[in-house]
Amino acid sequence: MKLLLDAMLPSTLATPLREHGIDAEAIDGVQELTGLSDDRVIEWGRAENRVIVTRNVDHFCERGRRAIAEGVGHAGLILLPRRRGGIGWLIAELVQLAEEFPSDDDLRSREIWL
């Protein structure tokens, strides 16, 4: 599973995820993504086959569902509606998801709520 960390998450989160063997990029670490609208982030995630991890639940749910209705879908959304635990908790949850859904297509057009 390849991840794209939304700008609402610290870009430093990508490093420990990579140490666990997860291909993780942060929006803040990809110059072409800085300042893009949520719709464009969904498109980029789909094109790069990256599941978006975000706390921006309302915006990404709406845009993700619209992409599905339009027939193009998205690469997947991992939604963090509340702050639960610290960074260690989030890393553990994402590592577990990567083990459960190893293929890039496993979460295509799906929402996972943590």
Secondary structure as UniProt FT lines:
FT   STRAND          2..5
FT   TURN            7..8
FT   HELIX           11..13
FT   HELIX           14..19
FT   TURN            20..21
FT   STRAND          23..26
FT   HELIX           27..29
FT   HELIX           31..33
FT   TURN            34..35
FT   HELIX           38..48
FT   STRAND          51..54
FT   HELIX           57..69
FT   TURN            70..71
FT   STRAND          77..79
FT   HELIX           87..100
FT   TURN            104..109
FT   STRAND          111..113
//
